[in-house]
Amino acid sequence: MLGLRLEQLGREGRLGKPIVIAAQQRHELCHDASKLLRMAYESLGAFVRALRDAGELVTIEASVDPRLEIAEITDRVVKAGGPALLFHNVRGSQFPVLTNQFGSERRIAMALGATSLSEVEERLRSTIDVSLPGSLGGKLGRLAGLAAAASSAIPRQAIGAHVQQVVMEPPDLGTLPVLTTWPLDGGPFITLPLVFTRDPETRRPNVGMYRVQIYDGRTAGMHWQRHKHGRAHADKWGAKIPVAIAVGGDPALTYAATAPLPPVVDELAFAGYLRGKPVRITKALTVDLDVPADADFIIEGWVDNEDLRVEGPFGDHTGVYSAADLFPTLHVSAITHRPDAIWGRDRGRKTTDGRRVARQSNGTHLSPAASNGSPRDRRLQSAGGRGLSQPRDHRGQEVVSRPGQKGDETRCGGWDT
């Protein structure tokens, strides 16, 4: 019989007594250990290289305009079931733009270091399940998995932050390749921002994803609504709240910021668990916040709750324009980036494929983490995993929007497929 000799410890035998684990038990142990060896991307560039090696990326060298053109090209590729796109020559900016990186189930699985979404679901369920397998090999593998999950979930302070290697002097939002997606959009919008805030009383951090409209080189509109954690932090701070926005880095962190997690789950810890390696963090330069050290860009500043400006309209993923309204203003104090920074951008347009991928990712493999019985969780479940059934504005009031019809100015042009 093939076996693996281990030293049995604890109550089952005396210290140092050799035991033999049968082949089946050894297989269980090796299977659980192998699931810990998932990939962690050290930058968005590393993910781009993985996409290229997998045949999931097309590079575009032609000059393209960040106003409407990149979005239109991406929209057509998405609807054709095409690959991720890397635009190298973006007018008005030195930085390349990556789009459609989460446009298929395979690419989402790759972003989370897995071969399939079901693998991610199994990984999550096995960690949450508190029961132990009956066999010794299964128990050892289970305990090893729990220890590794706990270790990878704790963020680590970095010595030397790649994202702070280049400090933009003076900071200028206009140098970033922020896209305008639709003709009636109020301006260019950052649509994959990781917005870092913290509770002024508990100092507990939060990472959310709230669209940011660029006004000029130093100011932008922060679209956080009343039911969002970032807005709750802002209300506690009063007039001004320190904020940092990360763009790029390991896509696991980008995804964690969008996940329907219960309030007790820290997004950085969840990202560390997903990637199987702790997220490296560093102190921001001008605000008292920890930020991901391996992001591609960090935008720092203060949101002024008393400086309200018109934000929007915005061609939303629902297929209609969100109405313009007053939102607080971000005043930028610093911008840093990696020397090889890549600007990540989502599609921002409604397609059947986008709805399917969203259901598969958020509604399936994250359901064990989201199901904590909280009021928010019950609302998510009642909506079939699609989120709140009725959209609300930043003041908590219900927003009524009707689907666009032909000739209706509220309609986004990519609705028809």
C-alpha positions as CSV (number, residue, x, y, z in Angstrom):
1,M,0.0,0.0,0.0
2,L,1.3,3.4,-1.0
3,G,1.4,5.7,1.9
4,L,2.7,8.9,3.5
5,R,4.5,8.8,6.8
6,L,3.6,11.5,9.3
7,E,4.2,12.1,12.9
8,Q,1.0,11.6,14.9
9,L,0.5,14.3,17.5
10,G,-2.2,14.9,20.2
11,R,-4.4,12.5,22.0
12,E,-4.6,9.7,19.4
13,G,-1.1,8.4,20.2
14,R,2.2,9.1,21.9
15,L,4.4,11.9,20.6
16,G,6.5,10.8,17.7
17,K,4.5,7.6,16.8
18,P,4.8,7.0,13.0
19,I,1.5,6.4,11.2
20,V,0.6,5.6,7.6
21,I,-2.0,7.5,5.7
22,A,-3.6,5.5,2.9
23,A,-3.6,6.7,-0.7
24,Q,-7.1,8.0,-0.5
25,Q,-6.4,10.0,2.6
26,R,-3.2,11.3,1.0
27,H,-5.1,12.4,-2.0
28,E,-7.5,14.4,0.2
29,L,-4.6,16.1,1.9
30,C,-2.8,17.0,-1.4
31,H,-6.1,18.1,-3.0
32,D,-6.7,20.6,-0.2
33,A,-3.1,21.8,-0.2
34,S,-3.2,22.3,-4.0
35,K,-6.1,24.7,-3.7
36,L,-3.9,27.0,-1.7
37,L,-1.5,27.5,-4.6
38,R,-3.6,30.0,-6.5
39,M,-2.2,32.9,-8.4
40,A,-1.9,36.4,-6.9
41,Y,-1.2,39.2,-9.4
42,E,1.2,41.8,-8.2
43,S,-0.2,44.4,-10.6
44,L,-2.7,44.9,-13.3
45,G,0.2,44.5,-15.7
46,A,0.7,41.0,-14.4
47,F,-2.9,40.2,-15.0
48,V,-2.6,41.6,-18.5
49,R,0.4,39.3,-19.2
50,A,-1.7,36.3,-18.0
51,L,-4.6,37.3,-20.3
52,R,-2.2,37.6,-23.2
53,D,-0.6,34.2,-22.5
54,A,-4.1,32.6,-22.3
55,G,-5.1,34.1,-25.7
56,E,-7.7,36.4,-23.9
57,L,-6.2,39.8,-24.9
58,V,-5.9,41.9,-28.0
59,T,-3.6,44.9,-28.1
60,I,-4.6,48.0,-30.1
61,E,-1.7,50.3,-31.2
62,A,-3.8,52.7,-33.2
63,S,-4.5,56.2,-31.7
64,V,-7.9,56.2,-30.0
65,D,-10.0,58.9,-28.3
66,P,-11.0,58.4,-24.6
67,R,-14.2,60.3,-25.4
68,L,-16.7,57.8,-26.8
69,E,-14.4,56.0,-29.2
70,I,-12.8,53.5,-26.8
71,A,-16.2,52.8,-25.3
72,E,-17.8,52.2,-28.7
73,I,-15.0,49.8,-29.8
74,T,-15.3,47.9,-26.5
75,D,-19.0,47.7,-26.7
76,R,-18.9,46.0,-30.1
77,V,-16.2,43.5,-29.0
78,V,-18.2,42.7,-25.8
79,K,-21.4,42.0,-27.8
80,A,-19.4,39.7,-30.1
81,G,-18.0,37.7,-27.2
82,G,-14.5,39.0,-27.8
83,P,-11.4,39.3,-25.6
84,A,-10.0,41.9,-23.3
85,L,-8.6,45.0,-25.0
86,L,-5.5,47.0,-24.2
87,F,-5.3,50.4,-25.9
88,H,-1.7,51.6,-26.0
89,N,-2.1,54.9,-27.7
90,V,-4.8,57.0,-25.9
91,R,-5.0,60.6,-27.0
92,G,-4.1,63.1,-24.3
93,S,-2.6,60.6,-21.9
94,Q,0.6,58.6,-21.6
95,F,-1.1,55.6,-19.9
96,P,-2.6,52.6,-21.7
97,V,-6.3,51.6,-21.0
98,L,-7.5,48.1,-20.3
99,T,-11.2,47.2,-21.0
100,N,-13.4,44.1,-21.0
101,Q,-11.1,42.3,-18.6
102,F,-14.1,40.9,-16.7
103,G,-16.2,40.3,-19.8
104,S,-16.4,36.5,-19.6
105,E,-16.6,33.8,-16.9
106,R,-13.2,32.5,-17.8
107,R,-11.6,35.9,-17.4
108,I,-13.4,36.5,-14.0
109,A,-12.1,33.1,-12.9
110,M,-8.6,34.0,-14.0
111,A,-8.8,37.3,-12.1
112,L,-9.6,35.3,-8.9
113,G,-6.8,32.8,-9.5
114,A,-9.0,29.9,-10.5
115,T,-9.9,27.9,-13.5
116,S,-13.6,28.3,-13.1
117,L,-16.2,30.1,-11.0
118,S,-17.3,26.8,-9.4
119,E,-13.7,26.4,-8.1
120,V,-14.0,29.8,-6.4
121,E,-17.3,28.8,-4.9
122,E,-15.9,25.5,-3.6
123,R,-13.0,27.3,-2.1
124,L,-15.2,29.8,-0.3
125,R,-17.7,27.1,1.0
126,S,-14.9,24.9,2.3
127,T,-13.5,27.8,4.3
128,I,-16.8,28.7,5.8
129,D,-17.8,25.1,6.6
130,V,-16.8,24.6,10.2
131,S,-17.2,20.8,10.1
132,L,-14.1,18.5,9.7
133,P,-13.9,15.5,7.3
134,G,-14.0,12.0,8.8
135,S,-10.5,10.9,7.5
136,L,-7.2,12.0,9.0
137,G,-5.9,13.2,5.7
138,G,-9.1,15.3,5.2
139,K,-8.7,16.8,8.6
140,L,-5.1,17.7,8.1
141,G,-5.9,19.3,4.7
142,R,-8.9,21.1,6.2
143,L,-6.8,22.6,9.1
144,A,-4.1,23.6,6.7
145,G,-6.6,25.3,4.5
146,L,-8.1,27.3,7.4
147,A,-4.6,28.3,8.6
148,A,-3.6,29.5,5.1
149,A,-6.9,31.4,4.7
150,A,-6.4,33.2,8.0
151,S,-2.8,34.0,7.1
152,S,-3.6,35.4,3.6
153,A,-6.5,37.4,4.9
154,I,-4.4,39.8,7.0
155,P,-3.1,42.8,5.1
156,R,0.7,43.4,5.3
157,Q,2.5,46.7,5.7
158,A,4.8,47.1,2.6
159,I,8.4,48.2,2.6
160,G,8.5,50.3,-0.5
161,A,5.2,50.8,-2.4
162,H,5.2,50.4,-6.2
163,V,2.3,52.8,-6.5
164,Q,4.2,55.6,-4.9
165,Q,7.3,55.4,-7.2
166,V,6.0,58.3,-9.3
167,V,4.5,61.3,-7.6
168,M,2.7,63.6,-10.0
169,E,3.7,67.2,-9.5
170,P,1.4,69.0,-9.6
171,P,-1.5,66.4,-9.4
172,D,-3.7,66.7,-12.5
173,L,-6.7,64.5,-13.1
174,G,-6.6,65.7,-16.7
175,T,-3.5,63.6,-17.4
176,L,-5.4,60.3,-16.7
177,P,-7.1,58.5,-19.5
178,V,-10.6,58.7,-18.0
179,L,-13.3,57.7,-20.5
180,T,-16.5,59.4,-21.5
181,T,-18.8,56.5,-22.5
182,W,-22.0,58.1,-23.8
183,P,-22.8,61.3,-25.7
184,L,-25.0,62.8,-22.9
185,D,-22.7,61.9,-20.0
186,G,-21.9,64.8,-17.8
187,G,-18.2,64.3,-18.5
188,P,-15.5,61.6,-18.1
189,F,-16.1,59.1,-15.2
190,I,-13.9,56.8,-13.3
191,T,-15.9,53.6,-13.2
192,L,-13.6,51.1,-11.5
193,P,-12.4,53.2,-8.5
194,L,-11.6,51.5,-5.2
195,V,-12.7,54.3,-2.8
196,F,-11.0,54.0,0.6
197,T,-12.5,55.6,3.7
198,R,-12.5,54.9,7.4
199,D,-14.9,55.4,10.3
200,P,-13.6,58.3,12.4
201,E,-14.7,56.6,15.7
202,T,-13.7,53.0,15.2
203,R,-11.1,53.6,12.5
204,R,-12.5,50.6,10.7
205,P,-11.8,51.0,6.9
206,N,-14.1,50.4,4.0
207,V,-13.4,49.9,0.3
208,G,-16.3,50.8,-1.9
209,M,-16.8,51.4,-5.6
210,Y,-18.6,54.7,-6.4
211,R,-18.3,56.4,-9.7
212,V,-16.3,59.6,-9.9
213,Q,-16.9,62.3,-12.4
214,I,-13.9,64.5,-13.4
215,Y,-14.7,68.2,-13.2
216,D,-11.1,69.6,-13.7
217,G,-7.5,68.8,-12.9
218,R,-8.1,69.0,-9.1
219,T,-11.8,68.3,-8.4
220,A,-14.3,65.5,-9.1
221,G,-17.8,64.5,-8.1
222,M,-18.1,61.6,-5.6
223,H,-21.3,59.6,-6.3
224,W,-21.8,57.8,-3.0
225,Q,-25.4,57.2,-2.0
226,R,-27.0,57.2,1.4
227,H,-27.1,53.4,1.8
228,K,-23.3,53.1,1.0
229,H,-20.7,52.6,3.7
230,G,-18.6,55.5,2.3
231,R,-21.5,57.9,2.7
232,A,-22.0,56.7,6.3
233,H,-18.4,57.4,7.0
234,A,-18.8,60.9,5.4
235,D,-21.8,61.7,7.6
236,K,-19.7,60.9,10.7
237,W,-16.8,63.0,9.6
238,G,-18.9,66.1,9.1
239,A,-17.7,68.8,6.7
240,K,-14.7,67.0,5.2
241,I,-13.6,63.3,5.0
242,P,-10.2,62.0,3.9
243,V,-10.5,59.7,0.8
244,A,-8.1,57.7,-1.3
245,I,-9.0,56.2,-4.7
246,A,-7.0,53.2,-6.1
247,V,-7.2,52.1,-9.7
248,G,-5.6,48.9,-10.9
249,G,-3.6,46.4,-9.0
250,D,-4.6,42.8,-8.4
251,P,-8.1,42.4,-9.9
252,A,-9.1,40.4,-6.8
253,L,-9.1,43.6,-4.8
254,T,-11.1,45.4,-7.5
255,Y,-13.6,42.6,-7.4
256,A,-13.7,42.5,-3.6
257,A,-14.8,46.2,-3.6
258,T,-17.9,45.3,-5.6
259,A,-18.8,42.1,-3.7
260,P,-22.0,41.9,-1.7
261,L,-20.2,41.3,1.6
262,P,-21.7,41.6,5.1
263,P,-20.5,44.6,7.0
264,V,-18.3,42.4,9.3
265,V,-16.1,41.3,6.4
266,D,-13.2,43.5,5.5
267,E,-12.7,44.0,1.8
268,L,-8.9,43.9,2.0
269,A,-9.0,40.7,4.0
270,F,-11.5,39.1,1.5
271,A,-9.2,40.1,-1.4
272,G,-6.3,38.5,0.4
273,Y,-8.3,35.3,0.8
274,L,-9.3,35.3,-2.8
275,R,-5.8,35.8,-4.1
276,G,-4.2,33.4,-1.5
277,K,-1.7,36.1,-0.4
278,P,-2.0,39.1,1.8
279,V,-2.7,42.5,0.2
280,R,0.3,44.8,0.7
281,I,-0.7,48.2,2.1
282,T,1.1,51.5,2.7
283,K,0.3,54.8,4.1
284,A,-1.1,57.4,1.7
285,L,1.1,60.5,1.3
286,T,-1.3,63.3,2.2
287,V,-4.2,61.6,4.1
288,D,-4.3,59.2,7.0
289,L,-5.4,56.1,5.2
290,D,-3.9,52.8,4.2
291,V,-3.9,52.1,0.5
292,P,-2.8,49.1,-1.6
293,A,0.9,49.3,-2.3
294,D,0.7,47.5,-5.6
295,A,-2.2,49.5,-7.2
296,D,-1.5,51.2,-10.5
297,F,-2.8,54.6,-9.4
298,I,-3.7,56.3,-6.1
299,I,-5.7,59.6,-6.0
300,E,-5.7,61.2,-2.6
301,G,-7.8,64.1,-1.2
302,W,-10.7,65.3,0.8
303,V,-14.4,65.1,0.0
304,D,-16.1,68.3,1.0
305,N,-19.7,67.5,2.1
306,E,-20.6,71.2,1.9
307,D,-19.3,71.7,-1.6
308,L,-22.1,70.2,-3.6
309,R,-22.0,70.2,-7.4
310,V,-24.0,68.7,-10.2
311,E,-22.9,65.1,-10.9
312,G,-24.2,63.4,-14.0
313,P,-26.1,62.5,-16.1
314,F,-24.4,59.1,-16.6
315,G,-25.2,56.3,-19.0
316,D,-25.6,53.5,-16.5
317,H,-25.3,49.8,-16.8
318,T,-29.1,49.6,-16.5
319,G,-29.4,50.9,-20.1
320,V,-30.7,54.4,-19.2
321,Y,-29.1,57.6,-18.1
322,S,-28.9,58.3,-14.3
323,A,-30.3,61.8,-13.7
324,A,-27.9,64.6,-12.8
325,D,-28.0,65.6,-9.1
326,L,-26.0,67.3,-6.4
327,F,-23.2,65.3,-4.9
328,P,-20.2,66.2,-2.7
329,T,-16.9,67.2,-4.3
330,L,-13.5,65.5,-4.1
331,H,-10.6,67.9,-3.8
332,V,-7.3,66.2,-4.9
333,S,-4.2,66.6,-2.8
334,A,-1.9,64.0,-4.5
335,I,-1.7,61.5,-7.4
336,T,0.9,58.7,-7.4
337,H,1.3,55.8,-9.8
338,R,3.5,52.9,-10.9
339,P,6.1,53.6,-13.7
340,D,4.3,51.0,-15.8
341,A,0.8,51.9,-14.7
342,I,-2.3,50.7,-16.7
343,W,-5.7,52.3,-16.4
344,G,-8.4,49.8,-15.8
345,R,-11.9,50.5,-17.0
346,D,-15.1,48.5,-17.0
347,R,-17.4,48.4,-20.1
348,G,-20.1,50.7,-18.7
349,R,-22.7,49.5,-21.2
350,K,-25.6,47.1,-20.9
351,T,-25.3,43.7,-22.6
352,T,-26.9,40.3,-22.1
353,D,-23.4,38.9,-21.4
354,G,-22.8,41.4,-18.7
355,R,-25.9,40.5,-16.8
356,R,-25.1,36.8,-17.1
357,V,-21.5,37.2,-15.8
358,A,-22.7,39.4,-12.9
359,R,-25.2,36.8,-11.8
360,Q,-22.6,34.0,-12.1
361,S,-19.9,35.9,-10.1
362,N,-21.8,37.8,-7.4
363,G,-24.9,35.6,-7.2
364,T,-23.2,32.2,-7.2
365,H,-19.7,31.9,-5.7
366,L,-20.1,34.8,-3.2
367,S,-23.5,33.7,-1.9
368,P,-21.9,31.8,1.1
369,A,-20.1,35.0,2.2
370,A,-23.0,37.3,1.7
371,S,-25.5,35.1,3.5
372,N,-25.3,36.4,7.0
373,G,-29.0,37.1,7.7
374,S,-28.6,40.8,7.8
375,P,-31.3,43.2,6.6
376,R,-29.1,44.0,3.6
377,D,-28.6,40.3,2.9
378,R,-32.4,39.7,3.0
379,R,-33.0,42.5,0.5
380,L,-30.3,41.0,-1.8
381,Q,-31.9,37.5,-1.5
382,S,-35.4,38.9,-2.2
383,A,-34.1,40.6,-5.3
384,G,-32.7,37.3,-6.6
385,G,-29.1,38.3,-5.9
386,R,-29.4,41.4,-8.2
387,G,-29.2,44.0,-5.4
388,L,-31.9,46.4,-4.2
389,S,-35.1,46.2,-6.2
390,Q,-35.6,49.9,-6.4
391,P,-32.7,52.3,-7.0
392,R,-32.3,55.3,-4.7
393,D,-30.4,58.6,-4.9
394,H,-27.8,59.8,-2.5
395,R,-30.5,61.2,-0.2
396,G,-32.2,57.8,0.1
397,Q,-35.2,58.8,-2.1
398,E,-36.5,56.3,-4.7
399,V,-35.5,57.0,-8.3
400,V,-38.0,56.1,-11.0
401,S,-36.5,55.6,-14.4
402,R,-38.2,54.1,-17.5
403,P,-36.5,52.0,-20.1
404,G,-35.3,54.0,-23.1
405,Q,-37.4,53.9,-26.2
406,K,-36.3,54.8,-29.7
407,G,-36.1,58.5,-29.9
408,D,-36.0,58.9,-26.2
409,E,-33.0,61.0,-25.0
410,T,-32.7,59.0,-21.8
411,R,-31.9,55.9,-23.8
412,C,-28.2,54.7,-23.9
413,G,-27.3,53.7,-27.5
414,G,-25.9,50.3,-26.6
415,W,-29.3,49.0,-25.3
416,D,-30.2,47.1,-28.5
417,T,-28.1,44.0,-29.2
